[in-house]
Amino acid sequence: MSDARIKRFYTDVSVKEQDGRFLVQLDGRTAKTAGRHPLGAASHAFAHAIAEEWQAQEEYISLDDMPLTRLQGFSLDGGESGRAQWMETVIGYLGSDLLCYRAPE
């Protein structure tokens, strides 16, 4: 039986602006979604929130602990043809504390 967990393979996490988007960088290389799209966002703040999820990973990467990464990856990989499906998934999060909470900042 093999261990399906992915060991953390990077040390540095950053965000780089490129062509009006903010891309998440792992050791200077752009992170990719499961569908091989560059992982990033149009918003500087959102890209930094995704980068923080990657930085918080310890010895093994846990996608369960990265809801913003999963949401953004799902929307990027779904594209226009899968828009209805990924919009339904994102809307499902709107009723939870994941996206709707008050913060002092």
C-alpha positions as CSV (number, residue, x, y, z in Angstrom):
1,M,0.0,0.0,0.0
2,S,1.5,3.4,-1.0
3,D,1.2,6.7,0.8
4,A,-1.0,9.0,-1.3
5,R,-0.1,12.1,0.6
6,I,2.1,14.7,-1.2
7,K,5.1,15.9,0.7
8,R,5.7,19.6,0.8
9,F,8.2,20.2,-2.0
10,Y,8.7,24.0,-1.7
11,T,10.1,26.4,0.8
12,D,9.1,29.9,-0.4
13,V,5.6,31.1,-1.3
14,S,5.0,34.5,-2.9
15,V,2.7,36.3,-5.3
16,K,3.8,37.8,-8.6
17,E,1.9,40.2,-10.8
18,Q,1.8,39.3,-14.4
19,D,-0.5,40.6,-17.2
20,G,-3.0,42.0,-14.7
21,R,-3.2,38.9,-12.6
22,F,-1.6,37.9,-9.4
23,L,0.0,34.4,-9.6
24,V,0.9,32.2,-6.6
25,Q,4.6,31.3,-6.8
26,L,6.2,28.3,-5.1
27,D,10.0,28.7,-5.0
28,G,9.7,31.2,-7.8
29,R,7.6,29.0,-10.1
30,T,3.9,29.5,-10.8
31,A,1.7,27.0,-9.0
32,K,-0.7,25.1,-11.2
33,T,-4.2,23.9,-10.7
34,A,-5.1,20.2,-11.1
35,G,-6.1,21.1,-14.7
36,R,-2.6,22.7,-15.2
37,H,-3.8,26.3,-15.3
38,P,-1.7,28.9,-13.6
39,L,-3.0,29.4,-10.0
40,G,-3.7,33.0,-9.4
41,A,-6.5,35.6,-9.2
42,A,-7.4,39.1,-10.5
43,S,-7.4,40.4,-6.9
44,H,-4.1,41.0,-5.1
45,A,-5.8,40.3,-1.7
46,F,-7.3,37.0,-2.9
47,A,-4.0,35.8,-4.4
48,H,-2.3,36.5,-1.1
49,A,-5.0,34.6,0.8
50,I,-4.4,31.6,-1.5
51,A,-0.6,32.0,-0.9
52,E,-1.1,32.0,2.8
53,E,-2.9,28.7,2.6
54,W,0.2,27.2,0.8
55,Q,2.6,28.8,3.3
56,A,0.6,27.2,6.2
57,Q,1.2,23.7,4.9
58,E,3.5,21.7,7.0
59,E,5.3,18.4,6.1
60,Y,2.5,17.2,3.8
61,I,0.1,19.2,1.6
62,S,-3.5,18.9,2.6
63,L,-6.1,20.3,0.1
64,D,-8.7,19.9,2.9
65,D,-6.9,22.8,4.6
66,M,-6.9,25.0,1.5
67,P,-10.5,25.9,0.6
68,L,-9.6,29.1,-1.3
69,T,-7.1,27.2,-3.4
70,R,-9.7,24.5,-4.2
71,L,-12.4,27.1,-5.1
72,Q,-10.1,29.0,-7.4
73,G,-8.7,25.9,-9.0
74,F,-12.2,24.6,-9.6
75,S,-13.3,27.9,-11.2
76,L,-10.1,28.1,-13.4
77,D,-10.3,24.5,-14.5
78,G,-14.0,24.6,-15.1
79,G,-13.7,27.4,-17.6
80,E,-16.7,28.8,-19.5
81,S,-17.9,25.4,-20.5
82,G,-18.2,24.3,-16.9
83,R,-19.4,27.6,-15.6
84,A,-22.8,26.3,-14.3
85,Q,-21.2,23.6,-12.3
86,W,-18.4,25.7,-10.7
87,M,-20.8,28.6,-10.0
88,E,-23.1,26.1,-8.1
89,T,-20.1,25.0,-6.0
90,V,-19.0,28.6,-5.2
91,I,-22.6,29.6,-4.4
92,G,-22.8,26.7,-2.0
93,Y,-20.0,28.2,0.0
94,L,-21.8,31.6,0.3
95,G,-24.1,30.3,3.0
96,S,-21.3,29.1,5.2
97,D,-18.8,30.8,7.5
98,L,-16.1,30.1,4.9
99,L,-16.8,33.3,3.0
100,C,-19.3,35.2,5.1
101,Y,-17.9,36.4,8.4
102,R,-17.1,39.6,10.1
103,A,-13.5,40.3,10.8
104,P,-12.0,43.3,12.6
105,E,-9.5,43.9,9.8
